[in-house]
Amino acid sequence: MTNHEEMALSRRTFVKGSALAGLGAAAVGTTSLFGCAPATEGGEDLAATGEGAAPADEKIVWTHCHVNCGGACVLQCHVADDEITYVESDNTGDASFGGFQARACLRGRSIRRWINGADRLNYPMRRVAGTKRGDGQYEQISWDEALDTIAAEFKRITETYGNESVFVQECSGVEQNVMMNNPFFRLFNLCGGVVTRYGNYSNGALTFGAQPFTYGGGWGKRSYKTLEEGELVVLFGNAPCDTRMAGDGHGYDLSVAIEQKGVRVICIDPRRSEIATNHDVEWIPIMPGTDAALVAGIAHELIAADLVDVDFLHTYCVGYDEETLPEGAPANSSYYAYVMGTGYDMVEKTPAWAAAITKIPEARIIQLAHEIGEAKPCFIVQGWGPQRRTNGETAARAIALLPQLVGQVGKPSTNSGLREGNGGFELPSLPTGDNPIEVKFPNYLWPEAIRDGQKLTALNAGIQGGDALPAPIKMMINYGNNMPANQNGDINTTTDILRDESLCEFIVCYDVVMTDSANYADIILPDLTPQETWTLSTQGENNDSKGIWFGQPTTSAKFERREVYEVCADLAERLGVADEYTDGGKTREDWCRALYEEWRAENPQAPTWEEGLAMGIYKEDIEVENDTDPFIEDPEANPLETATGKIQVYAPELAEMAATWELPEGDVIMPIPAYVPGFNGPDAATEAYPLHFTGYHTKAHTHSSYANNQIIQDAHRHNVWVNPLDAEERGIKNGDTVRVFNEQGEILIEARVTDRIMPGVAAIPQGSWHSADMNGDRVDKGGCINTLTSRHCTPVAKATGQHTFIGQIAKA
């Protein structure tokens, strides 16, 4: 073991001292810390005035933003003296409707501040012997010590418990590039494999619990670019100008359609989002988690007014009425029977019934039904908020049912009722090889996989590839995410699991900054940002743009930061698979080039690798798909990938699950998209916890990325939204510090008193960094919503239900 200086430092003390030198170097002169172009004292752009000439050695290095927002935006970094001096974004091509510029939002434009931030990790560190995970006591070690320890622990744990006991977490903080956490999978698959997960935190309930049983895939999804003049667009829990505000994002597409095509937009959401605030858009407030009740009330009126497209339902769907029920389904189990009061609960789902649950006036539900039923075409779309609740799967299926009822899916200028569509290029990623371990568990249940191990089965936890989890997680690699102590339901419970070293015996955190999650690691490794190494990305993963972004190191690697592929190559050497891992010595740059050339073989019109590096960005015009789908043209010749080959209003697979799976008390699986209140749903409020809370994505950070960038947080405050009626009752004024608490925990947060949230409901943005004395009162002073959320998951996909909880607010 090499010598090193013992330093029992707090995590912030350690990272601040070594990072501030870089920040200071970048902040000299007239450069704005915000990352924009240098300006005079009067605020004029120096480039525009001709004054303040750039340094003689200044160069522009193309790269791109990589956070998990669904977009991917171009960054032109001006570099001098091996430091980024300021940042521009995409200024190439035509930004008119039909074209795009991948312009970064304020988060991406502040990238220099993040790269040089005080929380930046600079050296490998090890938890000080005798301290507990979460205590924040670390000592600097060498890379050799760190990698020797990781290799030795991997060997010990796999020999003791098997490779099934090693887990690599979802890489949520770095997206849209060819590497992500693939180097770890490539390495470990050469060494016997690891247990893997399915699903994700973003849309697990929709992708694995709703969509397969409705359409069998991403069928029927369309872009806002397909909208016709004056068309009706109905958004359920979809805030594209908050969550898809990137330069190549759908927020831009919908904004253009509103301004240039005069489309009419109705936004159904507990919170009045940016699209409903900044445009002439109608906002219909709805109680969180009651979307399926609203759809049932609308369906009742559609039936009463003879606005249901029965021919469409009989031709393309199964289970709408008794006539179309699949073989084996019991009588009166159709959706029609459910709505009309002859189904399983014998309750008629009138608009008045729906109004009592949703808090939307009965008259508005009736009117909405007529607007949807009479609009041809009609574009119905949901965000990912409705399915991030414990009744998320049935809510998502219900919203998808609405366009089916009126025959507005699979046809031009319509949508499936799921998320808006996307297009663009698809790049190959670093190949990971074959994993000999087939068993998978739902991504959200990794804490339970640590604590409960083999108790998780196919019937009680959705285990795939086996009857049960073969082993508990004993070694965890946390690369590029802040999930363990931040982006995960019920932080207090989760961190208790992590602190128990008899459960998960070895944890590695490999990240750019010292997150609170890193505080629960045994070994911490300092990563390079994507802007400091070779990268290759496509356009945003959920956007209708078409391009390849080329990234190369903006500056040299500082301190002892190293990128993941190279580090895994060193681990491969220690584990005896170096040549196989590097494919004969390939570097990260070599892989980027090789993967690009593989893609270019199918796209010969694209520039060469060298040309692409010089351009920085390659874009093509995209023609969005807007033809009638082949399934609609001929459903017999072009069946969907469902059990019945048709759109499933009644899903026989879900009926089978309902009969065989072991569910917690109160959870249900329904073959039709019936309304289920869910855990902590709208009827769960108590005298102690009378308010319903909804989580949402804020413009100030992407999950927890950029949440430590104070300039962005000052521009867009992190606060709890409280309706004026609820605030007055509690003596709360705008800007007050308040306590938000429930059975899970307590946070301190600033109050924003606003009528942009409906009465009886409060809204907290997710992603703020957890900051609490976990050896003391555990009150979170960072305002992290997951201090208050539960571990209760959705019944089918076992996905996150953490946008559902009840609680109370009081002045601090």
Helices and strands as residue ranges (DSSP letters): H 11-27, H 46-49, E 59-64, E 74-80, E 83-88, H 106-109, H 111-115, E 125-127, E 138-140, H 143-161, G 163-165, E 166-168, H 182-189, E 196-198, H 204-209, H 211-214, G 224-226, E 232-236, H 240-243, H 250-261, E 264-268, H 274-278, E 282-284, H 291-304, H 310-316, E 317-318, G 322-324, H 335-340, H 351-358, H 362-374, E 378-382, H 392-405, E 440-442, G 443-445, H 446-451, G 453-455, H 458-461, E 475-479, H 491-499, E 506-511, G 518-520, E 523-526, G 530-532, E 535-538, E 547-551, H 564-574, H 578-582, H 588-600, H 609-615, E 617-619, H 630-633, E 647-648, H 652-660, E 691-696, H 710-715, E 719-722, H 724-730, E 737-741, E 746-753, E 761-765, G 785-787, E 805-811
